[in-house]
Each structure stands twice: as C-alpha cells, then as structure tokens.
Amino acid sequence: MLEKLSSQKHPLSPQQHNRPSNLSKPIAMAVLALGCLFSAGAVSLVQGQKAALRQKATEVKQQLQTDPVAGLVLAIQATGENQARLPWKMLPEVQSSLLSAVQTARERHRFEQPEPVYTATFTPDGQRIAAAGKDGKIHLWSLQETQSQILQGDGQPIGSVQFSPDGTAVFGNPATAEGSVQFWNLQNDAHYLPPSKRLLSAAFSSDGQMQISGDKNGSVQLWNRQGEWIANLYPRQSRSITAVAFEGPSIVSGGADGNLTLWNSKGNLLGRLWAGAEVRSLSLSQGGQRIISQDLNRQQAFIWDAQAHRWNQFLLGETATTQSAILNLDNTLIARGNRDGQVQLLPLNPQSKTAAAQSFRGHQAAVNTVNFSPDGKTVMSGSEDGSVRIWDLWDGTLLSKFRLQDWNKGEILPTIDANQQKTISAQPDGTIQLSDIQGNLIGQFTTGHQTAIQSVGFGKDQETIVSVAQDGEVRVWQASWQGWLETACNRLQHHPVFIAASTPEARSAKATCQRQVWSAQTRSTQANPSQANPSQANPSQANPSQATATQTPQPAPTAAETRVVVKLGEQRVYVYQGDQVQASYPVATGKTGWDTPTGSFRVFEMLQNPAWTHPMTRQRMEPGANNPLGSRWIAFWSDEANKIGFHGTPDRNSVGQPVSHGCLRMYDEDVQALYEQIKLGTLVTVEL
C-alpha cells in the first residue's frame, strides 16, 4: 500500500508550479544578492582603478613642472598601467598626460662629467659628441651605446673644439689667454702642443685641406694638412686673435680688439665687421655667408644679403641673461643657453609664427654652450653643472607639412573619428583641441601655422590630424596615444634614466616600452626590412623627432687637388685637376743669373692690382696700366728678402722668353684666369 501510494502522481495547479518551496526561495534570494554584490564590487573596482589612474595623470603634469624627464617616465608608466588594468579604454586624462609629457620633456640624452662644460659639439659623422671645459680634457660619448673616451690634455681649460672633416683630428682652443692650442690625432691617440705657445685659436678648413691659426700677436696663418706653413694673412689685427674659422672660400678671425676680419681663400681682404668687444668664439657656415660670434657682451649673427650686397646683423642674446646662442641651419630659429639653466628656442624674427618660443628645463646651472645637430633635429647644451644634454626640437606630434597643391582639395576632413571616440576642433588662439566623444579634453596641439587655421579634421587613417591654414600650408599631426607612446619610449631609449633604470617607475616604464613599442618595432622590421628606417621608407611621413644621427648625409669625397706645373723648357704653365690638364698658358721665365728656382712650392700670397717694388733700387710703383706686375700677383717662393711668383705684364712681347728676374710673366688675361683657378696653398712644381 505504501509502495502504491508513493508511485502515484498528483498533478499540481499552475499556482502550485510557480510557488517556490520553502527551501528554494532563500536560495534564490541569496543568489540574487550575491550577484548584486559581485556587480557592485566590480563597478567599485573599476571606479577605483580609474580614480588611481586619474590621480597618476595629475601627478604627471605636476612632475613635468619640476622634472620633465621624471614626468615623462611617469606618463609612460601610467599608460602601461592603464593598458593592464583597463585594456578596453585608455582614459582621456592618461592620454592627455602622455601628450603633455611628450610635448614638454624633450631631453633625449644626458652625459655627465665632473667639471663645468664650456663647449660641446657633434663629431662629423654625427655618432658621438665631444665636450670640454674646466678640466682640460675632451670627453667623447657615443649617442647609441654606453661608450666613452677621454682625450687627456695639458690641464688648461678648453674653450672650444673643432674636428677635422674626416673626424680623425681635433683642435682644442684655450678658454683663457694664458692657454694655448692643443691638437689630438685620434688615429694614433697622440696629443700635441704646437711649436708656438702663442697660438690662441685654430680650426680646420671645411674640405680638410688646410688649417688656420691665430696668435697673441694678432697674426692669422694658414697651414696645409701636413702642418707646413702656407701663408700669413694681412692686415694683422691690433691685438690677439681669439677665434678663427674657415669654411668654403671664406676665412674669418675675431680678436681681442672686437673686430671680425674677413678674407677669401686667396688671402684677399674682404672687409671687417664690428663685434663690439673681445670675441670669444666664432662659427662660419653656408659657404661663408653666415657668421655667429660671441663676445664679452653679446652673441650675434651676421648673415650676408646677396641682393643688398651687405651683411645684416642680428642680436641673438646679451650676456646679462644669455651665456650662449646659435642659429639653426635655415636661419629661422635661435637656440639660447641662459644663466638660469634653461635652454630657449626662439624664432629669429619675433613676429614670425613659424616656431613658438619654448624652454627646456633640466640643467642646474648656467648653460655655457648650445649647438644644433648636423641633421637639424636636435640641439645640444653644456652647462656649468657638468652635464651635456640633447633635446628634440620637435615634440613628436608633428609628422609632416606640405603645400595645399599637394593635398586632395576634394577630400572632406571629418571632425569625429570613424570609431566615434574622439573629436577635433580648431580654437581661436590657433591651437588644435582633441577631446573624447563626451567632451573630455585629451590635449592640445600648437600648430605653428603662420596664418589662421582654415579647416581641421582626422586623416584617412584616423590616427592623424590634418590642419589646413589660410596660406595653403597643410600639417599632419600624430593623434593617437600609441604614437605618443612610441615617441616617448624612443626619446628615453638611450637616456641614463632607462639605461640605469634605478627606480620602480623607470623599470616599469622601460618594461612598457619594451612590450608595447620596441618589440613591435623589431617585429615590423623583420617583417618588412625596408621599414628599418622609416624616414627613408616614407620621407613625407617621417617623424622629425625620431631621426637619428645615423641618417645624416655624409659629404661627398673631395675632388682631386688642383696643382700647377711649370715646364721651363716649354715656357708654359699647366693647371692640373688630379691627373687631368685643365688649362695651359705661356710664360716668360728667368734669364741667366736670375733663373727661376725649380722644385715644389706652395702659393703663399695672392694679390689683385698689386704694387711693385724694384728688386735693385727698391723704388715702389703703384698699381696701374704700366705696373710691371700687371693686375695679378701669385707668389710661391721667397728667401725672406725677395719673392718669386706669377704676374701679368704690360710687355706682352716678353711672354714666352727667358727674360725675367726669376718670376713667371704672363699675359694679363691669362694670369687673371690662373688666379681664379687656384688658392693659397696650391702646389706649384717647377721643372726644367
């Protein structure tokens, strides 16, 4: 009976089906409560993560005000933490802090030496930097490796250094009048002091064929690359020569009297400029068309105006606040080192909008020297605090710029990206503002457009911003946090803060870069070797801040040296370029008893419209149609009392005959042509 009853089925009413049992109801309530609790906990956890990341973003911007490099490290770390904790969303505040860090912290390298730095420059190959100063040594550091070399000197402070074009030799010029020029041969690690202790300045010519020096007597001398004397340049300055430079066809010297004296490569005086006070340093560039001078009171630029046929003079800075200043390669941007430790970038023309004024912070004492890199992408600074730092000129957000004619005029620039995540707008103050779709500011871009922005929007790739100005200039900007992170990581890759990585923040940031940037770059390079150098694969889209010194074009090999050969038996002179004859002219040679000397010599004096002194009576004849030297004089031999050289002559019938007092007479039009083909130091060989 019991079995029968238990096997019977009793249908339940609908109400009975839906009614929970006394046991299942508490369970359901417990599960529901647990689910709500879990959901609330997850939301609370996410909100806590967001709050922590926003707090770190705030700390980044605060840190940028006092220690920009530390701020950049913190921004990279915050980006990595955001990826790890909230991989589905990069917070606007974190993006904004990364953008601010990239725009503010431009320091790429930092090198330290124990004593104040007075001068710093790049080696010709762009792979190393050289710095010198109070300790009298030249410190050489590699830009890409942790390698260094010290050139030991004589202990005297060094005020400037200059490398030979091939980088195998270097001059160290003294920082004080009590010192003397030093010379290092890097091929055999030899250190030399010049025979004369009175040399205060020395430099190499831009082709490496000659050297120039200035001494305490106000004299400027030329030497060949073997160290053999070629010529003295006249007139002498009234006081010591404290700086010299030799670039292309131009030579310039600066002295304690405040004058800049200019010659061409033939030794002809071109004129003088007034610096204002004792000249401390000189640089000459653009084929001798630009001079940067620093004196006791100020730094100046002299730029040759070919149309007006005059020098234009620009004040770069006054020593009351500025320790050093220099112009970039296109004469638009001044880099200035200040007494308060800041490095400033300023447009040469204050009214220009091509570059906004910027300041780099990091040095703890006065900045004694600034110098642009050979590729024009970075600026170097050396300080009293013993540090040398290299800064990016570009903040890493501007990718390229071009003219409107190279742009598809029919293309519409969307102001909202395709993923509906970001918006872009141009502000009345000339900046570009990036925000998320809720209106939270991500960051701003300083355009540098010279005219108002006409339109702005996202590029086709959605990762760039395109701005078009009324003057037709188009600029393309990096608009993604991934691009900013790449710039930030590459900027610190060879920086001591990453090489040593002594703090938890630095180690965490370096790990983020290794994981998110450098590993990806390695994979990309392996997959597509042509992208190993992005600026070569796609120059128009290259990021200027990512260019390295290895991309610097190297100068082409110099042409074979011009030389002159006189064949006395033929009564002719031949001009050679290497082994090829370029020209030949008839000459009159020395008569018996006044024979033209044979051997190898070098041109040491070149004059236009020279005066003539009779070798016997010493009577002087001024330049003119009847002057026996004609319109040109080219000397190559001297016994300290007399000189022998090429010159024109009014006696045309004498050319081709052995009738002179040892000189080589030429038709006036021929000696003028020869004059243009050679320069001081040209080899002259006289054969029978």
C-alpha positions in Angstrom: 0.0 0.0 0.0 2.8 2.3 0.8 4.5 1.5 -2.5 1.3 2.2 -4.4 0.8 5.5 -2.8 4.3 6.6 -3.4 4.2 5.8 -7.1 1.0 7.8 -7.7 1.3 11.1 -9.5 -0.6 14.1 -8.2 -1.0 16.9 -10.7 -0.2 20.4 -9.4 -2.2 23.5 -10.2 -0.4 26.4 -12.0 -0.2 28.3 -8.8 1.5 25.3 -7.2 4.0 25.1 -10.1 5.1 28.7 -9.7 5.1 28.8 -6.0 8.7 28.4 -4.6 9.2 25.9 -2.0 10.2 27.0 1.5 13.9 25.9 0.7 14.3 27.3 -2.9 13.2 30.8 -2.0 16.0 31.6 0.4 18.5 30.2 -2.1 17.2 32.3 -4.9 17.3 35.4 -2.8 20.9 34.6 -1.7 22.0 34.1 -5.3 20.4 37.4 -6.4 22.0 39.2 -3.5 25.4 37.7 -4.3 25.1 38.7 -8.0 24.3 42.3 -7.0 27.1 42.3 -4.5 29.5 41.0 -7.2 28.4 43.5 -9.8 28.7 46.4 -7.3 32.1 45.2 -6.3 33.3 45.0 -9.9 32.0 48.5 -10.6 33.6 49.7 -7.5 36.9 48.1 -8.5 36.8 49.7 -12.0 36.0 53.1 -10.5 38.9 52.7 -8.1 41.2 51.8 -11.0 40.0 54.9 -12.9 40.5 57.1 -9.9 44.0 55.8 -9.3 44.9 56.4 -13.0 43.5 59.9 -13.0 45.5 60.7 -9.9 48.6 59.5 -11.6 47.8 61.6 -14.7 47.6 64.6 -12.4 50.9 63.7 -10.8 52.5 63.5 -14.3 51.5 67.1 -15.1 52.8 68.3 -11.7 56.1 66.4 -12.2 56.6 68.0 -15.6 56.8 71.4 -13.9 59.8 70.4 -11.8 61.5 67.4 -13.5 60.3 66.9 -17.1 62.2 63.6 -17.6 60.7 62.1 -14.4 57.3 63.3 -15.7 57.8 61.5 -19.0 58.8 58.3 -17.2 55.7 58.6 -15.0 53.5 59.2 -18.1 54.8 56.1 -19.8 54.2 54.1 -16.6 50.6 55.4 -16.3 50.0 54.4 -19.9 51.2 50.9 -19.3 49.1 50.6 -16.1 46.0 51.8 -18.0 46.6 49.1 -20.6 47.0 46.5 -18.0 44.1 47.5 -15.7 41.6 48.8 -18.3 42.6 47.3 -21.6 39.3 48.3 -23.2 39.6 52.0 -22.6 42.5 54.5 -22.5 41.3 57.3 -20.2 41.4 60.8 -21.6 43.3 62.0 -18.6 46.1 59.4 -19.2 46.2 60.3 -22.9 46.4 64.0 -22.1 49.2 63.5 -19.6 51.2 61.4 -22.1 50.7 64.1 -24.8 51.8 66.9 -22.3 54.8 64.8 -21.4 55.9 64.3 -25.0 55.4 68.0 -25.7 57.3 69.1 -22.6 60.1 66.6 -21.9 62.3 66.8 -25.0 65.5 65.5 -23.4 67.0 62.6 -25.4 70.4 62.1 -23.9 72.3 63.2 -20.8 76.0 62.9 -20.2 77.9 63.9 -17.1 81.5 65.0 -16.4 82.9 66.2 -13.1 83.8 69.8 -14.1 81.9 72.6 -15.8 81.3 72.2 -19.6 82.5 75.2 -21.7 81.9 73.7 -25.2 80.2 70.8 -26.8 79.8 69.7 -30.4 78.9 66.8 -32.6 81.6 64.7 -34.3 81.4 65.0 -38.1 79.8 61.5 -38.5 77.1 62.5 -36.0 77.6 59.4 -34.0 79.3 61.0 -30.9 79.5 64.2 -29.1 82.6 65.9 -27.7 82.5 68.1 -24.7 85.3 70.0 -22.9 85.7 72.6 -20.2 87.4 73.4 -17.0 89.2 70.0 -16.5 91.2 70.5 -19.8 90.1 67.1 -21.2 87.9 66.3 -24.2 85.1 63.8 -23.3 83.7 61.7 -26.2 80.4 59.9 -25.8 78.5 57.6 -28.2 74.9 58.6 -28.8 73.7 55.0 -29.3 76.0 53.0 -26.9 77.3 53.3 -23.4 80.8 54.1 -24.7 83.1 56.9 -23.7 86.6 58.1 -24.4 88.7 60.8 -22.7 91.4 62.7 -24.5 93.9 63.8 -22.0 95.2 67.4 -22.4 97.8 69.6 -20.7 95.4 70.6 -17.9 94.5 74.0 -19.3 90.7 74.8 -19.6 89.4 74.3 -23.1 87.0 76.9 -24.6 86.2 75.4 -28.0 86.9 72.3 -30.0 86.8 71.6 -33.7 87.1 68.3 -35.6 88.7 67.8 -39.0 86.0 66.9 -41.6 87.0 63.2 -41.5 86.9 63.1 -37.7 90.5 61.9 -37.3 91.9 65.0 -35.6 90.7 67.7 -33.3 91.8 71.1 -32.1 91.2 72.2 -28.5 91.3 76.0 -28.2 92.1 77.5 -24.8 89.4 79.1 -22.6 91.8 81.8 -21.4 94.6 83.9 -22.8 97.1 82.1 -20.7 96.4 78.8 -22.5 97.5 77.5 -25.9 96.0 75.4 -28.7 96.2 71.7 -28.3 95.9 69.0 -31.1 94.9 65.4 -30.9 95.3 62.7 -33.6 92.6 60.2 -33.0 94.1 57.6 -35.3 97.1 57.1 -33.0 95.8 58.7 -29.8 98.6 61.2 -29.9 98.4 64.6 -28.2 100.5 67.5 -29.4 101.2 71.1 -28.4 102.0 73.5 -31.3 105.6 74.6 -31.5 104.5 78.2 -30.8 103.0 78.7 -27.4 101.4 81.9 -28.6 98.6 80.2 -30.6 95.2 81.1 -29.1 92.9 79.6 -31.8 92.9 77.1 -34.6 90.4 75.5 -37.0 90.2 73.2 -40.0 89.0 74.3 -43.4 85.7 72.7 -44.4 87.4 70.5 -47.0 90.1 69.4 -44.6 93.0 70.5 -46.9 94.2 73.4 -44.7 94.3 74.7 -41.1 94.1 78.2 -39.9 95.5 79.6 -36.6 95.6 82.9 -34.8 98.2 84.0 -32.2 98.7 86.5 -29.5 100.5 88.9 -31.9 97.3 89.5 -34.0 98.5 87.3 -36.9 96.5 84.7 -38.8 98.4 81.9 -40.5 97.4 79.1 -43.0 98.9 75.7 -42.9 98.5 72.6 -45.1 97.3 69.3 -43.7 100.8 68.2 -43.2 101.4 71.1 -40.8 103.6 73.1 -43.3 103.2 76.9 -43.3 101.5 78.3 -46.3 100.9 82.0 -45.7 100.2 84.8 -43.3 97.0 86.8 -43.9 97.1 90.6 -43.8 96.4 93.0 -42.3 97.2 91.8 -38.8 94.8 92.8 -36.0 95.9 95.1 -33.4 95.5 92.6 -30.5 95.5 88.8 -30.1 93.4 86.6 -32.3 91.0 84.7 -30.1 88.9 82.8 -32.6 89.2 81.7 -36.3 87.0 79.9 -38.8 87.5 78.7 -42.4 84.5 77.5 -44.4 84.3 77.1 -48.2 86.0 80.1 -49.8 85.8 82.3 -46.7 88.1 82.9 -43.7 87.2 84.9 -40.6 89.1 85.9 -37.5 88.0 87.6 -34.3 90.2 89.3 -31.8 90.5 91.0 -28.5 90.0 94.3 -30.3 86.4 93.4 -31.1 86.9 93.2 -34.9 85.9 90.4 -37.2 88.3 90.3 -40.3 87.2 88.5 -43.5 89.3 87.1 -46.3 88.7 84.8 -49.2 90.7 81.6 -49.8 93.2 83.6 -51.9 94.0 85.7 -48.9 92.3 88.9 -50.3 90.9 91.1 -47.6 87.1 91.3 -47.9 86.4 93.6 -45.1 85.8 94.0 -41.4 82.8 93.7 -39.1 82.4 95.2 -35.7 81.5 92.7 -33.0 81.7 95.2 -30.2 84.0 93.6 -27.6 86.6 90.8 -27.3 85.5 87.9 -29.5 85.2 84.6 -27.6 84.0 82.2 -30.3 83.2 82.1 -34.0 81.4 79.8 -36.4 81.2 80.2 -40.1 78.8 78.4 -42.4 76.7 78.4 -45.6 79.8 78.9 -47.8 81.0 81.8 -45.6 77.7 83.6 -45.9 76.9 83.4 -42.2 78.9 84.2 -39.1 77.9 83.5 -35.5 80.1 85.4 -33.0 80.1 85.5 -29.2 81.9 88.3 -27.4 82.1 89.5 -23.8 78.8 91.3 -24.0 76.6 89.5 -26.5 76.0 86.9 -29.2 75.4 88.0 -32.8 74.6 86.6 -36.2 76.0 88.2 -39.4 74.1 87.0 -42.5 75.1 88.0 -46.0 72.4 89.6 -48.0 73.3 88.9 -51.6 70.7 91.2 -53.1 71.6 94.2 -51.0 75.3 93.2 -51.1 75.8 93.7 -47.4 75.9 92.0 -44.0 72.8 92.0 -41.9 73.4 91.9 -38.2 71.1 90.2 -35.6 71.3 90.2 -31.9 70.9 86.7 -30.5 71.3 87.4 -26.8 73.1 89.6 -24.3 75.4 88.1 -21.7 73.4 89.7 -18.8 71.0 86.7 -19.2 72.4 84.6 -22.0 75.6 82.5 -21.9 75.5 81.2 -25.4 73.4 81.3 -28.6 73.4 79.9 -32.1 71.1 79.8 -35.2 69.7 76.7 -36.8 70.7 75.8 -40.4 67.9 77.7 -42.1 68.4 80.9 -40.1 64.9 80.8 -38.6 65.4 79.5 -35.0 67.7 80.7 -32.2 68.8 78.3 -29.5 69.9 80.1 -26.4 71.5 78.9 -23.2 70.7 81.1 -20.2 72.3 81.8 -16.9 69.3 80.3 -15.1 70.0 76.8 -16.6 67.2 77.0 -19.2 67.6 76.3 -23.0 65.3 78.6 -25.0 64.1 78.2 -28.6 63.1 81.5 -30.2 62.3 82.5 -33.8 64.9 84.8 -35.3 62.1 87.2 -36.3 60.0 87.8 -33.1 56.9 88.5 -35.4 57.3 85.1 -37.1 54.9 82.3 -36.2 57.0 79.6 -37.7 58.1 78.4 -34.3 56.7 79.2 -30.9 59.0 80.2 -28.1 59.9 77.2 -25.9 62.1 76.4 -22.9 63.8 73.2 -21.9 64.5 72.6 -18.3 67.0 70.3 -16.7 70.3 72.0 -16.2 71.1 73.0 -12.6 73.5 75.9 -13.6 74.3 78.3 -16.4 74.3 76.9 -19.9 77.7 77.8 -21.4 77.2 76.3 -24.9 74.5 75.3 -27.4 74.8 73.7 -30.7 72.4 72.2 -33.3 73.0 68.7 -34.6 74.1 68.1 -38.2 70.7 66.9 -39.2 69.0 69.9 -37.5 66.6 67.8 -35.5 68.2 68.2 -32.0 70.0 70.8 -30.0 72.8 70.2 -27.6 73.6 72.1 -24.4 76.5 72.1 -22.0 76.4 73.6 -18.5 78.4 74.7 -15.5 76.8 71.7 -13.7 79.0 69.4 -15.8 76.1 67.9 -17.8 75.6 67.8 -21.6 72.1 67.3 -22.8 70.5 66.7 -26.2 67.0 67.9 -26.8 64.4 67.2 -29.5 63.5 70.3 -31.4 60.2 68.7 -32.4 57.8 67.5 -29.8 56.9 64.3 -31.7 53.4 65.2 -32.6 54.0 67.0 -36.0 54.6 64.3 -38.6 54.9 66.3 -41.9 53.9 69.5 -43.6 53.4 70.4 -47.2 51.5 72.8 -49.5 47.8 72.7 -50.4 48.5 71.9 -54.0 49.8 68.5 -52.8 46.6 67.8 -51.0 43.4 66.4 -52.4 41.2 69.5 -52.3 38.0 67.5 -52.6 38.7 65.4 -49.5 36.5 66.2 -46.6 38.1 66.2 -43.2 35.8 64.6 -40.6 35.9 66.2 -37.1 34.8 62.9 -35.5 36.9 59.8 -35.9 35.4 56.7 -37.5 35.2 54.9 -34.2 33.1 57.7 -32.7 35.7 58.0 -29.9 37.4 61.4 -30.5 36.5 64.9 -31.8 38.8 67.6 -33.1 38.4 71.4 -33.3 40.5 74.5 -34.1 40.5 77.1 -31.4 40.6 80.9 -31.8 44.1 81.0 -30.2 45.5 78.9 -33.1 45.7 75.6 -31.2 44.0 72.4 -32.2 42.0 70.7 -29.4 41.4 66.9 -29.2 38.6 65.6 -27.0 36.7 62.3 -26.4 33.1 62.0 -27.5 31.9 63.0 -24.1 33.8 66.3 -24.4 36.7 65.4 -22.1 39.8 67.2 -23.2 42.6 64.9 -24.3 45.1 67.5 -25.4 46.1 70.5 -27.5 48.5 70.9 -30.4 50.3 74.2 -31.1 50.2 74.4 -34.8 52.9 77.0 -35.8 50.8 77.9 -38.8 51.7 81.4 -40.0 48.0 82.2 -40.7 44.7 81.3 -39.3 43.6 77.6 -39.5 41.0 77.2 -42.2 40.0 73.6 -41.5 41.0 70.7 -39.3 39.9 67.1 -39.0 41.0 63.5 -38.9 43.1 61.9 -41.7 42.1 58.8 -43.6 44.0 56.6 -41.2 42.0 58.0 -38.2 45.4 58.2 -36.3 46.4 61.6 -37.6 45.0 65.1 -37.5 45.2 67.3 -40.6 45.2 71.1 -40.4 45.0 73.5 -43.3 45.9 77.2 -42.9 44.7 80.1 -45.0 48.2 80.4 -46.5 47.9 76.9 -48.0 50.1 75.1 -45.6 49.0 71.6 -44.6 50.3 70.0 -41.4 49.8 66.4 -40.3 49.8 65.5 -36.6 50.1 62.3 -34.6 46.7 61.9 -32.9 46.9 58.6 -31.2 48.3 57.7 -27.8 50.1 54.8 -29.4 52.1 57.2 -31.5 52.8 59.5 -28.5 54.0 56.4 -26.5 56.4 55.4 -29.3 57.9 58.9 -29.3 58.2 58.9 -25.5 59.9 55.5 -25.5 62.3 56.3 -28.3 63.2 59.5 -26.6 64.4 57.7 -23.5 65.8 54.6 -25.1 69.4 55.8 -24.8 68.9 58.1 -21.8 70.5 57.3 -18.5 67.1 57.1 -16.8 66.4 54.0 -18.8 69.9 52.7 -19.2 70.3 52.6 -15.4 66.6 52.2 -14.5 67.2 52.6 -10.8 63.7 53.4 -9.7 60.5 51.3 -9.8 58.9 53.9 -12.0 61.7 53.8 -14.5 61.8 50.0 -14.5 58.0 49.8 -15.0 58.1 52.4 -17.8 61.0 50.7 -19.6 59.1 47.4 -19.4 56.1 49.1 -21.0 58.3 50.4 -23.8 59.9 47.0 -24.4 56.5 45.3 -24.5 54.5 47.9 -26.4 57.0 49.7 -28.7 60.4 48.2 -29.2 59.2 44.6 -29.6 56.7 45.7 -32.1 59.3 47.7 -34.0 61.6 44.7 -34.1 58.8 42.5 -35.5 57.9 45.2 -38.1 61.5 45.5 -39.2 61.8 41.7 -39.5 58.6 41.5 -41.5 59.5 44.5 -43.7 63.2 45.4 -43.8 62.5 48.5 -45.9 60.9 50.0 -42.8 64.0 49.7 -40.7 64.5 53.4 -41.3 61.0 54.9 -41.5 62.2 58.3 -42.6 63.8 56.7 -45.7 60.9 54.5 -46.5 58.4 57.3 -46.4 60.1 60.7 -46.0 56.9 62.7 -46.2 55.5 61.0 -43.1 58.8 60.7 -41.1 58.6 62.0 -37.6 61.4 64.6 -37.3 61.9 63.8 -33.6 62.7 60.1 -34.4 65.5 60.9 -36.9 68.9 59.7 -35.5 72.4 60.9 -36.3 72.9 57.8 -38.5 70.6 59.3 -41.0 72.8 62.4 -41.5 74.0 62.5 -45.1 77.8 62.3 -45.3 79.8 64.8 -47.5 80.9 63.5 -50.9 84.6 62.8 -51.4 86.5 65.9 -52.3 87.7 66.3 -55.9 91.4 65.8 -56.7 93.5 68.6 -55.6 94.3 71.4 -58.1 98.0 71.8 -58.8 100.2 73.9 -61.1 103.2 72.6 -63.1 105.7 74.9 -64.8 107.9 73.4 -67.5 110.7 75.8 -68.1 111.9 74.1 -71.3 108.5 74.7 -72.8 108.0 78.2 -71.3 104.5 77.1 -70.2 102.5 76.5 -67.1 99.9 73.7 -66.8 96.9 73.6 -64.4 96.0 70.1 -63.3 93.0 68.7 -61.6 94.3 65.4 -60.4 96.0 63.9 -63.4 93.9 65.9 -65.9 95.2 69.1 -67.6 92.5 71.8 -67.2 94.4 74.7 -68.8 97.8 75.8 -70.1 99.3 79.2 -70.6 102.6 80.6 -72.0 105.0 82.2 -69.5 108.3 84.2 -69.6 110.9 82.7 -67.3 114.1 83.9 -65.5 117.1 84.9 -67.6 120.6 83.7 -67.0 121.8 84.6 -63.5 118.2 85.2 -62.4 117.0 81.6 -63.0 113.5 80.6 -61.9 114.0 78.2 -59.0 113.0 74.6 -59.5 111.3 72.3 -57.0 108.0 72.0 -55.2 106.4 75.0 -53.5 103.0 76.3 -52.4 101.3 79.6 -53.1 101.6 81.8 -50.1 100.5 85.2 -51.4 97.8 86.3 -53.9 97.1 90.0 -54.7 94.8 91.8 -57.0 96.2 95.1 -58.6 99.5 94.8 -56.7 102.1 97.5 -56.2 105.6 96.7 -57.4 109.0 97.3 -55.8 112.1 97.3 -58.0 114.4 94.5 -56.7 117.5 96.7 -57.1 116.5 100.3 -56.4 113.6 99.4 -54.0 111.5 102.0 -55.8 107.8 101.4 -55.4 105.3 101.7 -58.3 101.6 101.9 -57.5 99.0 99.7 -59.4 98.1 100.8 -62.9 98.4 100.1 -66.6 102.2 100.4 -66.6 102.9 98.4 -63.4 105.3 95.5 -64.3 103.2 93.1 -62.3 100.0 93.7 -64.2 96.7 93.1 -62.5 97.6 89.9 -60.5 100.4 88.6 -58.3 100.7 85.0 -57.2 103.8 84.3 -55.1 105.2 80.8 -54.4 108.9 81.3 -53.5 110.8 83.6 -51.0 114.1 83.9 -49.4 112.6 86.4 -46.9 114.1 89.3 -48.8 112.7 88.6 -52.3 109.7 86.8 -53.7 109.1 85.0 -57.0 105.7 84.3 -58.5 103.3 84.6 -61.5 102.2 88.0 -62.6 100.9 89.9 -65.5 103.0 92.2 -67.6 102.4 95.3 -69.9 105.3 93.9 -72.1 103.4 91.3 -74.0 106.3 90.5 -76.4 108.3 89.2 -73.5 106.0 86.3 -72.8 107.5 83.0 -73.9 111.1 84.3 -73.4 113.7 83.8 -70.6 113.9 87.5 -69.8 112.6 88.0 -66.2 114.3 88.3 -62.8 113.1 84.8 -61.9 109.3 85.5 -62.0 106.9 84.0 -64.4 105.4 86.7 -66.6 102.0 86.0 -68.2 99.5 87.7 -70.5 97.3 89.7 -68.1 94.1 87.8 -69.2 95.9 84.5 -68.6 97.2 85.4 -65.1 93.6 86.5 -64.2 92.3 83.1 -65.3 95.1 81.3 -63.3 94.2 83.5 -60.3 90.6 82.2 -60.3 91.7 78.6 -60.7 93.9 78.4 -57.6 94.1 79.5 -54.0 96.5 79.9 -51.1 98.3 76.6 -50.5 98.0 75.4 -54.1 101.0 73.2 -55.0 103.4 74.7 -57.6 106.0 72.4 -59.2 108.7 74.0 -61.4 110.6 71.6 -63.7 113.4 72.1 -66.2 
